[in-house]
Amino acid sequence: MQRLQVHSLKVVTLRCRFKRVPSETAFFSNFLAAVRHKARTGRDAEQMHQRLIHRMCEMADAKNATQILLFAAEAQNFSNCEYEWLRDAR
């Protein structure tokens, strides 16, 4: 069994808000804000997704780690499509 050294992981808290109509760009904008990316807005969800992946890699590299720890606060507010977007953001 591999042991995680939590002190070497970057911890991110994603606040999951209920939305009547989920939007991929709003989802990635919220996630980019959670990882404190400077460019949090945009019209192209794919570009936002790429910015998110790049930022998470930067965060892990800064801690000399290969993982980050994500807490999804109020995750029950996510719709099925938002769970899919979250799953794809790895």
Secondary structure, 3 states (H helix, E strand, C coil): CCCCCHHHCEEEEEECCCCCCCCHHHHHHHHHHHCCCCCCCCCCHHHHHHHHHHHHHHHHHHCCCCCEEEEEECHHHCCHHHHHHHHHCC
